[in-house]
């Protein structure tokens, strides 16, 4: 199994000679890019690369990341190795070790409800102004449950100023399109754990607003 060290901000392309890519070990999450888009790479993820011959591993953090992966033409499933004792009455008699569960939903009276986000951080003031034609990373990647990003265009102008929103600078040319101003704000809210980039597609400076929310 190949072992890789990605230095801070490093990218590494590797050919994929088999269908399934499994992340076996990793000291932190990273990105896996390809013709399929951009995905989060972390322990336990198995990617179906049928039709894709190459991927690029990306470390967008400021620290080195060590990870180990394997590729194969068969899909490997992970199963639990613990053992419980079951009586003739079909009831579990004892669980030898405690189990920690990080849940993002709750069940009560037979109904499931998603647990709400409990953190919110507004867009930094330094990222509210975007010059004409420029691209800006407004939010970094955040590996958190129920993480959502909110972007608004609130330029103080009579014109409707357009922007593009994507998960990388390279994808902004075809990203989500918004056009608005202070009197008619344009908004986009979506769930993502990746970084969020905004490109000013207009001929004038624009003003942004927004924030991100997540469950810790």
Secondary structure as GFF3:
##gff-version 3
##sequence-region A 1 216
A	DSSP	beta_strand	2	6	.	.	.	ID=ss1
A	DSSP	beta_strand	11	15	.	.	.	ID=ss2
A	DSSP	beta_strand	20	26	.	.	.	ID=ss3
A	DSSP	beta_strand	30	34	.	.	.	ID=ss4
A	DSSP	beta_strand	37	41	.	.	.	ID=ss5
A	DSSP	beta_strand	46	48	.	.	.	ID=ss6
A	DSSP	beta_strand	54	58	.	.	.	ID=ss7
A	DSSP	beta_strand	65	72	.	.	.	ID=ss8
A	DSSP	beta_strand	85	86	.	.	.	ID=ss9
A	DSSP	beta_strand	92	94	.	.	.	ID=ss10
A	DSSP	beta_strand	105	108	.	.	.	ID=ss11
A	DSSP	beta_strand	111	114	.	.	.	ID=ss12
A	DSSP	beta_strand	119	122	.	.	.	ID=ss13
A	DSSP	three_ten_helix	125	127	.	.	.	ID=ss14
A	DSSP	beta_strand	129	130	.	.	.	ID=ss15
A	DSSP	beta_strand	135	139	.	.	.	ID=ss16
A	DSSP	beta_strand	145	153	.	.	.	ID=ss17
A	DSSP	beta_strand	161	166	.	.	.	ID=ss18
A	DSSP	three_ten_helix	169	174	.	.	.	ID=ss19
A	DSSP	beta_strand	176	180	.	.	.	ID=ss20
A	DSSP	beta_strand	186	191	.	.	.	ID=ss21
A	DSSP	beta_strand	196	200	.	.	.	ID=ss22
A	DSSP	beta_strand	206	215	.	.	.	ID=ss23
###
